Amino acid sequence: MKSSLMLFAVLLFLCGCSNPVKLDMRNYSTQIKFLTEQEQDVINRWNSVSGTHFVNDGYMYQALDTYIIDNYDQFVSKLEKIQPQTKEVQDLHAMYVQGAEKQLQAFKLMKDGVMKKDKDIMNSAYKIMTDGRNIERQWAAKYEEMMNSK
């Protein structure tokens, strides 16, 4: 009788935790919440010195040199330390890391291009940045899908 109750308790516990991907996604969401906010702060700063907000090369260079690259590098370092437990979430996370690494590479290249006043370097940086953003958009869509389905 005791062993039957023990077996029932174990089965009940296992049924309650039967979806390890969902549990891993909850944990992952908690871990990345503050990191995505940190990333958004850096992206907002970048947007304030680029595109329609571009003032001059010196202003962009200063923002890249004093804030954007250092803070984005810290973000990527923290992002790389996250280690999801399930293959599905690991694959999802790898996508985010890949996109973030491309954007960091683009920021560094952009700084070099601005410093050298080299449009070819800057165009390469924009292409890499676009690739990184596209990967992050794919990550965000997959993240939402996984949060809503599992």
CYANA upper distance limits for C-alpha pairs under 8 A (distance plus 0.5 A):
  1 MET  CA      5 LEU  CA      6.81
  2 LYS  CA      6 MET  CA      6.67
  3 SER  CA      7 LEU  CA      6.53
  4 SER  CA      8 PHE  CA      6.56
  5 LEU  CA      9 ALA  CA      6.60
  6 MET  CA     10 VAL  CA      6.74
  7 LEU  CA     11 LEU  CA      6.63
  8 PHE  CA     12 LEU  CA      6.49
  9 ALA  CA     13 PHE  CA      6.60
 10 VAL  CA     14 LEU  CA      6.61
 11 LEU  CA     15 CYS  CA      6.54
 12 LEU  CA     16 GLY  CA      6.70
 13 PHE  CA     17 CYS  CA      6.90
 14 LEU  CA     18 SER  CA      6.18
 17 CYS  CA     23 LEU  CA      8.40
 19 ASN  CA     23 LEU  CA      7.11
 19 ASN  CA    150 LYS  CA      8.10
 20 PRO  CA     24 ASP  CA      6.49
 20 PRO  CA     86 THR  CA      7.72
 21 VAL  CA     25 MET  CA      6.50
 21 VAL  CA     86 THR  CA      6.59
 21 VAL  CA     88 GLU  CA      7.47
 21 VAL  CA     89 VAL  CA      7.50
 21 VAL  CA    150 LYS  CA      7.56
 22 LYS  CA     26 ARG  CA      6.76
 22 LYS  CA    147 MET  CA      8.03
 22 LYS  CA    150 LYS  CA      6.00
 23 LEU  CA     27 ASN  CA      6.83
 24 ASP  CA     28 TYR  CA      6.44
 24 ASP  CA     84 PRO  CA      7.02
 24 ASP  CA     85 GLN  CA      6.86
 24 ASP  CA     86 THR  CA      7.19
 24 ASP  CA     89 VAL  CA      7.44
 25 MET  CA     29 SER  CA      6.43
 25 MET  CA     89 VAL  CA      7.10
 25 MET  CA    146 MET  CA      8.18
 25 MET  CA    147 MET  CA      7.31
 26 ARG  CA     30 THR  CA      6.88
 27 ASN  CA     31 GLN  CA      6.82
 28 TYR  CA     32 ILE  CA      6.67
 28 TYR  CA     84 PRO  CA      7.12
 28 TYR  CA     89 VAL  CA      8.33
 29 SER  CA     33 LYS  CA      6.40
 30 THR  CA     34 PHE  CA      8.44
 31 GLN  CA     35 LEU  CA      8.01
 31 GLN  CA     82 ILE  CA      7.93
 32 ILE  CA     36 THR  CA      6.43
 32 ILE  CA     79 LEU  CA      8.03
 33 LYS  CA     37 GLU  CA      7.11
 34 PHE  CA     38 GLN  CA      6.75
 35 LEU  CA     39 GLU  CA      6.62
 35 LEU  CA     75 PHE  CA      6.98
 35 LEU  CA     78 LYS  CA      8.13
 35 LEU  CA     79 LEU  CA      7.64
 36 THR  CA     40 GLN  CA      6.58
 37 GLU  CA     41 ASP  CA      6.83
 38 GLN  CA     42 VAL  CA      7.12
 38 GLN  CA     75 PHE  CA      7.26
 39 GLU  CA     43 ILE  CA      6.72
 39 GLU  CA     72 TYR  CA      7.14
 39 GLU  CA     75 PHE  CA      6.94
 40 GLN  CA     44 ASN  CA      6.45
 41 ASP  CA     45 ARG  CA      6.79
 42 VAL  CA     46 TRP  CA      6.72
 42 VAL  CA     67 TYR  CA      8.28
 42 VAL  CA     68 ILE  CA      6.21
 42 VAL  CA     71 ASN  CA      7.26
 42 VAL  CA     72 TYR  CA      6.90
 43 ILE  CA     47 ASN  CA      6.56
 43 ILE  CA     68 ILE  CA      8.48
 44 ASN  CA     48 SER  CA      6.71
 45 ARG  CA     49 VAL  CA      7.37
 45 ARG  CA     63 ALA  CA      8.17
 45 ARG  CA     68 ILE  CA      7.51
 46 TRP  CA     50 SER  CA      6.71
 46 TRP  CA     63 ALA  CA      8.02
 46 TRP  CA     64 LEU  CA      8.24
 46 TRP  CA     68 ILE  CA      7.27
 47 ASN  CA     51 GLY  CA      7.37
 47 ASN  CA     53 HIS  CA      7.59
 48 SER  CA     53 HIS  CA      6.02
 48 SER  CA     54 PHE  CA      7.88
 49 VAL  CA     53 HIS  CA      5.81
 49 VAL  CA     54 PHE  CA      5.34
 49 VAL  CA     55 VAL  CA      7.26
 49 VAL  CA     59 TYR  CA      7.55
 49 VAL  CA     60 MET  CA      5.97
 49 VAL  CA     63 ALA  CA      7.86
 50 SER  CA     54 PHE  CA      4.90
 50 SER  CA     55 VAL  CA      8.37
 50 SER  CA     60 MET  CA      7.64
 54 PHE  CA     60 MET  CA      7.85
 55 VAL  CA     59 TYR  CA      7.08
 55 VAL  CA     60 MET  CA      8.09
 56 ASN  CA     60 MET  CA      6.96
 57 ASP  CA     61 TYR  CA      6.43
 57 ASP  CA    114 VAL  CA      6.57
 58 GLY  CA     62 GLN  CA      6.58
 58 GLY  CA    114 VAL  CA      8.48
 59 TYR  CA     63 ALA  CA      6.81
 60 MET  CA     64 LEU  CA      6.68
 60 MET  CA    114 VAL  CA      8.34
 61 TYR  CA     65 ASP  CA      6.44
 61 TYR  CA    111 LYS  CA      6.33
 61 TYR  CA    114 VAL  CA      6.84
 61 TYR  CA    115 MET  CA      7.55
 62 GLN  CA     66 THR  CA      6.29
 62 GLN  CA     67 TYR  CA      8.45
 63 ALA  CA     67 TYR  CA      6.02
 63 ALA  CA     68 ILE  CA      6.55
 64 LEU  CA     68 ILE  CA      5.18
 64 LEU  CA     69 ILE  CA      6.03
 64 LEU  CA    107 PHE  CA      7.46
 64 LEU  CA    108 LYS  CA      8.36
 64 LEU  CA    111 LYS  CA      6.70
 65 ASP  CA     69 ILE  CA      6.79
 65 ASP  CA     70 ASP  CA      8.06
 65 ASP  CA    111 LYS  CA      7.70
 66 THR  CA     70 ASP  CA      7.65
 67 TYR  CA     71 ASN  CA      6.44
 68 ILE  CA     72 TYR  CA      6.37
 68 ILE  CA    107 PHE  CA      8.11
 69 ILE  CA     73 ASP  CA      6.37
 69 ILE  CA    104 LEU  CA      7.39
 69 ILE  CA    107 PHE  CA      6.77
 69 ILE  CA    108 LYS  CA      7.17
 70 ASP  CA     74 GLN  CA      6.79
 71 ASN  CA     75 PHE  CA      6.73
 72 TYR  CA     76 VAL  CA      6.68
 72 TYR  CA    104 LEU  CA      6.96
 73 ASP  CA     77 SER  CA      6.67
 73 ASP  CA    104 LEU  CA      7.09
 74 GLN  CA     78 LYS  CA      6.78
 75 PHE  CA     79 LEU  CA      6.58
 76 VAL  CA     80 GLU  CA      6.58
 76 VAL  CA     97 VAL  CA      7.65
 76 VAL  CA    100 ALA  CA      6.87
 76 VAL  CA    101 GLU  CA      7.24
 76 VAL  CA    104 LEU  CA      8.36
 77 SER  CA     81 LYS  CA      7.11
 78 LYS  CA     82 ILE  CA      7.57
 79 LEU  CA     97 VAL  CA      7.20
 80 GLU  CA     97 VAL  CA      7.01
 83 GLN  CA     90 GLN  CA      7.64
 84 PRO  CA     89 VAL  CA      6.39
 84 PRO  CA     90 GLN  CA      5.81
 84 PRO  CA     93 HIS  CA      8.08
 85 GLN  CA     89 VAL  CA      7.67
 85 GLN  CA     90 GLN  CA      7.39
 86 THR  CA     90 GLN  CA      6.51
 87 LYS  CA     91 ASP  CA      6.52
 88 GLU  CA     92 LEU  CA      6.82
 89 VAL  CA     93 HIS  CA      6.47
 90 GLN  CA     94 ALA  CA      6.56
 91 ASP  CA     95 MET  CA      6.99
 92 LEU  CA     96 TYR  CA      7.27
 92 LEU  CA    139 TRP  CA      7.00
 92 LEU  CA    142 LYS  CA      7.75
 92 LEU  CA    143 TYR  CA      7.60
 93 HIS  CA     97 VAL  CA      6.77
 93 HIS  CA    139 TRP  CA      8.39
 94 ALA  CA     98 GLN  CA      6.56
 95 MET  CA     99 GLY  CA      6.80
 95 MET  CA    135 ILE  CA      7.16
 95 MET  CA    136 GLU  CA      7.67
 95 MET  CA    139 TRP  CA      6.45
 96 TYR  CA    100 ALA  CA      6.63
 96 TYR  CA    135 ILE  CA      7.64
 96 TYR  CA    136 GLU  CA      6.20
 96 TYR  CA    139 TRP  CA      6.32
 97 VAL  CA    101 GLU  CA      6.49
 98 GLN  CA    102 LYS  CA      6.80
 98 GLN  CA    132 GLY  CA      7.77
 98 GLN  CA    135 ILE  CA      7.89
 99 GLY  CA    103 GLN  CA      6.87
 99 GLY  CA    131 ASP  CA      7.86
 99 GLY  CA    132 GLY  CA      4.56
 99 GLY  CA    133 ARG  CA      6.80
 99 GLY  CA    134 ASN  CA      8.04
 99 GLY  CA    135 ILE  CA      5.53
 99 GLY  CA    136 GLU  CA      5.75
100 ALA  CA    104 LEU  CA      6.71
100 ALA  CA    132 GLY  CA      6.77
100 ALA  CA    133 ARG  CA      8.46
100 ALA  CA    136 GLU  CA      7.82
101 GLU  CA    105 GLN  CA      6.64
101 GLU  CA    132 GLY  CA      7.98
102 LYS  CA    106 ALA  CA      6.63
102 LYS  CA    128 ILE  CA      6.57
102 LYS  CA    129 MET  CA      6.83
102 LYS  CA    131 ASP  CA      7.71
102 LYS  CA    132 GLY  CA      5.40
103 GLN  CA    107 PHE  CA      6.71
103 GLN  CA    128 ILE  CA      7.28
103 GLN  CA    129 MET  CA      5.40
103 GLN  CA    132 GLY  CA      5.75
103 GLN  CA    133 ARG  CA      7.69
104 LEU  CA    108 LYS  CA      6.84
105 GLN  CA    109 LEU  CA      6.64
105 GLN  CA    125 ALA  CA      8.23
105 GLN  CA    128 ILE  CA      8.02
105 GLN  CA    129 MET  CA      8.44
106 ALA  CA    110 MET  CA      6.37
106 ALA  CA    124 SER  CA      8.40
106 ALA  CA    125 ALA  CA      5.01
106 ALA  CA    126 TYR  CA      7.20
106 ALA  CA    128 ILE  CA      6.07
106 ALA  CA    129 MET  CA      5.73
107 PHE  CA    111 LYS  CA      6.75
107 PHE  CA    125 ALA  CA      7.54
107 PHE  CA    129 MET  CA      8.20
108 LYS  CA    112 ASP  CA      6.95
109 LEU  CA    113 GLY  CA      6.61
109 LEU  CA    121 ILE  CA      7.27
109 LEU  CA    122 MET  CA      7.55
109 LEU  CA    124 SER  CA      8.38
109 LEU  CA    125 ALA  CA      6.00
110 MET  CA    114 VAL  CA      6.54
110 MET  CA    121 ILE  CA      7.48
110 MET  CA    122 MET  CA      5.81
110 MET  CA    125 ALA  CA      5.89
110 MET  CA    126 TYR  CA      8.18
111 LYS  CA    115 MET  CA      6.60
112 ASP  CA    116 LYS  CA      6.62
112 ASP  CA    121 ILE  CA      7.99
113 GLY  CA    117 LYS  CA      6.05
113 GLY  CA    118 ASP  CA      5.45
113 GLY  CA    119 LYS  CA      7.17
113 GLY  CA    120 ASP  CA      8.19
113 GLY  CA    121 ILE  CA      5.44
113 GLY  CA    122 MET  CA      5.50
114 VAL  CA    118 ASP  CA      7.12
114 VAL  CA    122 MET  CA      7.55
118 ASP  CA    122 MET  CA      6.92
119 LYS  CA    123 ASN  CA      6.44
120 ASP  CA    124 SER  CA      6.70
121 ILE  CA    125 ALA  CA      6.67
122 MET  CA    126 TYR  CA      6.73
123 ASN  CA    127 LYS  CA      6.76
124 SER  CA    128 ILE  CA      6.77
125 ALA  CA    129 MET  CA      6.54
126 TYR  CA    130 THR  CA      6.54
127 LYS  CA    131 ASP  CA      6.74
128 ILE  CA    132 GLY  CA      6.67
129 MET  CA    133 ARG  CA      6.63
130 THR  CA    134 ASN  CA      6.58
131 ASP  CA    135 ILE  CA      6.78
132 GLY  CA    136 GLU  CA      6.73
133 ARG  CA    137 ARG  CA      6.61
134 ASN  CA    138 GLN  CA      6.79
135 ILE  CA    139 TRP  CA      6.66
136 GLU  CA    140 ALA  CA      6.60
137 ARG  CA    141 ALA  CA      6.75
138 GLN  CA    142 LYS  CA      6.65
139 TRP  CA    143 TYR  CA      6.36
140 ALA  CA    144 GLU  CA      6.66
141 ALA  CA    145 GLU  CA      6.69
142 LYS  CA    146 MET  CA      6.58
143 TYR  CA    147 MET  CA      6.59
144 GLU  CA    148 ASN  CA      6.61
145 GLU  CA    149 SER  CA      6.56
146 MET  CA    150 LYS  CA      6.45
